[in-house]
Amino acid sequence: MTGDAVKAKNGSMVAYDGQIAFKKLSGGGEGLRGMVTRRLTGEQMTVMEARGHGTCWFADRASEINLVSLQGDKLYVESSNLLVTDAGLRTGTTFTGLRGASQGNGLFTTTVEGHGQAALLSDGPAVVLRVSAQYPLTVDPGAYIAHQGNVRQSFQSGVTFRTFMGEGGGEAFQIRFEGDGLVYVQPSERNTIAGDV
């Protein structure tokens, strides 16, 4: 940093050199309105600002860190997978519907928008998959991390009578992406409501 700042998950600094100050940001750095929105949607993030001159390293439970560049577009990411953003990026929340519920993360997700970089956490190196008109993509809710671009998502269910009899294949729910963009998945599945069916 050269006098600028980043917003980071509270307590995620593991080392720094130079002169850097840390300050907790209420409401995820979005003031009172942002705080109320995050509490209502369940997308609560405790965020701090790191500002100063020097190099600062961030980490969280030995998770992989993946840098995503935003050029005025919007990134949709689960708040638990967001580690750091450039201070100039705007964060918010958006409704995800059944996709979020299938992940056990609620009906909302976090958005990051503007110009700059965001650091995402994943269990293992994230795999970046391209979605295009010719190649729609289907993802396991337990492996989904984030997506960006002009992408539409829909929830798919393969629940049948056999599922309720305990004869399901463990892939009863998926998220389908169509359009043009990128989807980030991790090479590991977290425990989800959908994964138990």
C-alpha positions, 0 to 999 in steps of 0.5 A: 500500500502506498497511502491507500487502503483495503477492506478486509475480513476483520482479524485476517491480517497475519503480517505487515511491514511499514506503517499500517493502521487497522480500523473496524468498519461498522456495517461492512463499510457501508454505514448504517444502511449497509449494516441494517441490510446485512443484518436483515439478509444474513450476509453479515461481514465484520470488516476492517480497513487497513490503511498506510504504507507498506505490505500487508498479508491476509489469510484465513484458516490456510484457505487458498486465496484467489485474486479477481479483477473487476473492470466495472462489472459485478462479482457475486460472492458468498460473504464467507468466501470474501477476504479482501477488496480494494477500498474503492470497490462497493459491496452490497447484497442481492437476493439469490433465492433457492440457490442460496438456500440450497447452500445453507447460506440464506436467500441473499449473497454479497456483491462487489462492484467497481474497478479493482481487485477482490481476494476470494477464499476457497478450500483448495485452488479455485477453478475458474469455469467459462460460461457461454451461450454454447456452453451453459454450466451446472455447478454443485451448490457446495462447491460454488464460490462466486460468479461474474459477468452477464450470467443468469442462474437457476436452481435445478432439482433432481429430487425423485421418489427414490431420493426420499427412499434414501436411494439418491445419488447425492446430487439432488440439487444443482445451480445452472448458469447460462449467458456469458461470464465466469463461475468460480468453484472450489475443489471441495464441497462444504456441507450444505442442505442440498448435499444431505439429500 
